[in-house]
Amino acid sequence: MLIGITYDLRTDYLKEGFTEEETAEFDKEETIAGIENALKNAGFNTDRIGNIKHLAKKLTNGKTWDLVFNISEGMYGIARESQVPCLLDAYNIPYVFSDGLVLAVSLHKGITKRIIRDAGLATSDFVIVETISDLENINLKFPLFAKPIAEGTGKGISGLSKIISKTELIKICKNLLKKYNQPVLVEQFLSGREFTVGIVGTGKEAKAVGIMEVVFRKHEKTKIYSLENKENYQKVIDYIVPEQKIIDNCYEIAIKCWQVLGCRDGGRIDLRMDGFGKINFIEVNPLAGLNPVHSDLPILCRFAGISYQKLIEMLMKSAIKRLHLFSNNKFISQSRKERKDL
C-alpha cells in the first residue's frame, strides 16, 4: 500500500525569503521523518510528495497513490488548508484527515464559532471585525481578546491580545488588520483554566484519546498561549493532566464539537473555562501538529500512554476504515476509476 505524504516544509519557504513568523505553522524535517518512519514501521510504503505545487506536478505527470497522509497547511488564502484535499478530490485520491469543506470552515475562527454556537455548545461571545468601523457599536464587556480570524500556531497572539479598554481595542485591531490582511476575531476573554483534547476517529466513532492542561509558570506574566510561549513552552509552560471530573467534562464537550464540525480521523479541540468554571470551545485544529516531541497532540497522547507510533497507526486505521479500503482485513488496491464505485 503506497502512502503519499503532503506537507509544507518550513525550510523550503525560508529559502524563498518568507519570515520565521510567516512559516510558523509549517513543519520541520524531523516531523516529516517521524511520520514517514511510523508509516514504514506499520508496514506501509511511502512517497514524500511535499506541498501543493509538488503535488500538482506529480498528478499531471500521472502519479497516484493508494492513500495520501495530508498535513499540508498551504500558504495563501483563507481556505488554504483545503487546497490539497480539494485537488486530491479532483483526482479521486483518498486521503487522511478532514475534507476541504471542513478545513476551510475551521480555519475561519468566526464561522467555526457560529456553528458551535448554533449547535447549542458553549463558546465566548464574539464579533468579527473587518474594518475599524465595526467596533463602533460593539456590545462586549471588557476584558476582550483579539486575534487574526484565520491563523494558527498562535500567530498574531501576544500579551497584548488581552484588551481592557476601547483605546487598546482600536489600536490592536488596526495593527492586526494591517499586518495579517484579514478580519480580526474579538471575543469575550475567558479567564479560567485552558485545556486541549486529542480526538481520533470520525462521526460516531470519534473518541477522545488524551487531554492536557496548559499551566503557565509564575514568572510568565502574560498567561497567554501566544506564538512566543508556544515556541518556548519548555521554559514557561507546564503541561499537566487535570482531575478526572474535568477530563470527563472536557471529553464530552470536545467530542460533540468534533462531530458537529464534521472533522475526520484525528486532531484537537481547544477549550477554556470562563470565570465561573464553565467550559467553552475556543477553536478546533483538524490538522494538528505531529512533531513527535514538541506538538500538543503527541504530547497529550504520551500522557495517556499512547506512543507516537500508536498514534499514527490509529489515524491510519480511522481513515482506512472510513474509506472502506479493507475487505476481510485485506487492503483493496483500486484504480481511480474503480474507486468511483465505493
N, C-alpha and C positions, 0 to 999 in steps of 0.2 A: 504494500500500500504506500503510494507516494504522497507525502505531505509537503506542500509548498508552504513557505513561511513569508508573509508580507509584514514589513516593518519600516519604520523611519529611523535610520541610524544617525545619531546626533553628530558624529564626526563628519559625515558626508555634508551636512548643512553648514557646519562651522567652516569647512574648507571653502564653501561657496560664499562666505562672508556674512552669514547670519550670526546674530549675537548669542551669548550664553542664555539670556532670558528667552529669546525667540525660539530657541531649541530645547527649552527646559522639559517639555513633555516627551521628547524623543528618547530613544533607547540607546544604551551603551552596548558595546560589543559583548560584554560579559552577560548581558541579558539574552541576546540572541543565541550565544553559545550555550547558555543554560537551558533554554527552551529546546534547542536542537539536540543537545545531549540527552535530555529527558525523553524526547520523542524516539531517539535511536535506542535508548535503553528499554523503551516499551515495545520495541520490535518494528518500528516504522522506518521507512526510507524517507530522507528529507531532501529538500531542494530550497536553498535560500533564494528568494525572489527579490526582496528589497522593497522599495517604495513604489508608488503607483506608476511612475514613469517606466521603471524597470518591468513592472507587471504588464503594462500596455505593450511594450516591445515584445515581450515573450509571447503574449497572446496573439499578436499579429503575425508572429513567426510560427504559429501553430502549436505552441507548447500548451500542455494541460496537466492537471494534477487530479488525483482522486479526491483530495480534500485540501483546503488551504487553512492554515493556522494564521489568522489575521490579527495583528496588533498595530496596524498602521494608523497613525493619528492624522496625517495629512497636514499640509502647510497653509493652504489658502481657503478662505470661505467659511461661512458659519456652519456649513454642512460638510466640512472637510473630512470628518471621521466616517462619513457614509460613502465616500468616493470609491474606495476599494471594494466594499461589499456590492455596490451597485454595478461596478464594472464586472465583477465575478458573476453577478446575476445575469448580466447581458450575455455571458458566455455559458451560462447554466453550470457553473462550477460551484459545488457546495463549500461552505467554509464554517469555521468555528466562531462562536460569539454572535452578537446581535446583528440584525439586518440593517440596511441603510436607513429605513424609516426611524427605527429606534435610536440609532446613533446620531441622526440629525436632530431629532427632538430632544434627546437627553443632553446634548451639548449646549442647547439653549436653556439656561437655568430657569428663566422666567416661564417658558412654555411647560417645562417639566413640573414646576411648582403649581401651575394652573391645573394640570392633570391630576397631581396628587391631591390638591385641594378639592377639586370636583369629585374625587373618589371618596371624600369624607375623611381623609387622613390628615393628621396634624402637620402643618408647616407654617413658619412665621409669616405674618402679613408682609406684603411687599408691593413695590411699584417698579415698573420698567421705565427707565429714564433714557429717552432717545435724544432729547435736547434739554438744555438748562431750563427752558420754559415749563417743562414737565414738573419741575419742583415747586411751582408757584402755589399749587393747591394740594400739596402733599399732606395727608392726614395721619401719618405715622408718628408715634411718640418716640422721642429720643430716650436712650441711645439707639442709633441705627448702624447698619453695616452695609458697606458698598463694595462691589466687586464687578469686574467685567462679566457680561452676560454669557460669554462663550469661551472661557479659558479654563485650563486645568492646571494641576500641579501647584496650585497656589499663586499662579501668575496674576499680578495686579492686586495681590493681597499683602498688606503690611500692618504694622502697628497703627497706621493712620486710617485703616479701614473702619475702625470703630469710631463713630461720629457722635458728638454730643451737642452740636449746635447747627443752626441753619447756615451760618457763615462757613463752617467746616464742610458741610454737606455740599454747598455750591462749589467750593474750591476743589474738593476731592472729585466730584463728578466731572467738572471741567477738565481736570487732569486726565482722568480715565477715558473720557470720551475722545480726547485728542490723541492720547498715546496708543490706545488699542483700536480706535476707529470702529467702535461697536457700542451698542447700548450698555447701560450700567444697571445692574440689579441692586436696588436699595431695599433692604428688608429690616424688620424689627430685630434688634440684636438679642440673641439668646445667651443668657448669662450663665447657664448651667454646664454640666459635665458633657464631654464630647466623646462619641464612640464611632467606630466603623465596623461594619458587619460584612463578612465574606459570604457570598452566595455561590452555590454550584447547582446547575440544573435549569430547567425551563418549565414554565407553567406550573401545573400541579406537582410536578416532580422536583421543583426548586426547593432547596433546603439550605439553612444557614450552617456553615462549617466552622465558624470561629468568629471571635469578636475581640477587640481591644479598645481600651480607653486611652485617650490622649491626655497625659498629665504633664503640665509644664513645671519645670523645676523652679525653685524660689527665685533664683537670680534672673529668670527670664521675665521681663517686665510686661510685655505686651499681652501675653496669654492668647495670642492669635496664631492659628495654624497657617502661617504665611509661607511663601516660597522660600524665604531665607531660613525659617525654622525647619521646614521640611528637609532642606538640603543639609542642614546641620543638626538633625534631630538627635544624634548621639550625644551632643553637648548640652542640649536644652530641654529635651523631652524624655519622659519615661513612658513606655507602653506597658500597660498592665491589663490583666483580665478582671473585670468588675465582678461584683457579687451575683449569685445565681438569680435572684429576683430580677435584677437589671438585665441580665443575659436573656432571660425568658421574654421579658417585655420588648427588648430590642429585636430579638429574633422574630417575634410575631409581627412587629411593625415593618421590619426590613423585608420580610418575605411578601407581605401584602403590597408594599411599594414596588418590589421587583416584578410581581405578577401584573399589577396594574399598568406598569410601563411597558410590558411585553419583552423584557430583557431575556437573553438566552445564554445558556451554558455556564457562565461564570462572571463574577465582578464584585463590586462593593456598593453598599448603601451607607452613606454618612448620616449620622443622627446627632442631635444635641438637645439637651434639656433646657427648658425655659426656667425662669426664676422660681417657679412653683414645682419643679421636678417633672413636668410633663415632657415626654419625649417627642421631638419634632424631626421631620425629614429635613435634611439640608440639601443633599444632592446625591445623584447616582453616578457611578463610574462603571459603565458596561464594558470598557476596555481598560480594566485595572492594570496597573504596573505589575510586571512579572520578573523584576530583578530578583534573583534567588536570595540575596542577602538584605537589600535595603527597601524593597517595595512593601507596602502595607499588607497586601493580600498574602504573600508568602510568610510575612512575619506573624500575622494573626493565626495562620494555619499552623505554624510551628508551635504556638501556644496551645493549640488544640491537638497536638500530637500528629499532625499531618505533614509529612515531608514534602519537599519541593517536587520530587519525583511523583509522589502520590497525587499531588495537586494537579499536575499536568495530565496525568492519566485520568483523573476524574473529569477534567474539562473535555478531554478527547472522548471519553465514554459517553458524556452527555450529548455531544454533537453527533457522534455516530449513531446513537440510539434515536435521537430526534430526526435524523435524516434517513433512517431505515436503511443504513448501509451494511447491516449484518443480517444474515439469514441462517438460523441454526448455528449461531456463533461463527459463521464464516463470512468474511468480508465480500460484499458484492462489488466487484470492479466493473464499472459500466462506462460506456462511451457517453459523451454529452447527449447524443441523440436518444440513447436508451434511458437516460436519467429523466427525460421529459415525462415518462410514464409513471414515475414514482408517485 
